[in-house]
Amino acid sequence: TPVGKTAERSFKDEEFIKDFDEIGKKVAEATKDLWETEYQKIKTKEPSKTQ
């Protein structure tokens, strides 16, 4: 039945969202240093432009 398929799909989507959130946290943790390094590069570039 279509109802059964919909219920199954939404359950899978919830699982996916949960897993995606978990992956996102791991990725964020792993790339945190990179983000901070790149951010600092950008922040240090900006004042030199105005000088």
Secondary structure as GFF3:
##gff-version 3
##sequence-region A 1 51
A	DSSP	alpha_helix	2	50	.	.	.	ID=ss1
###
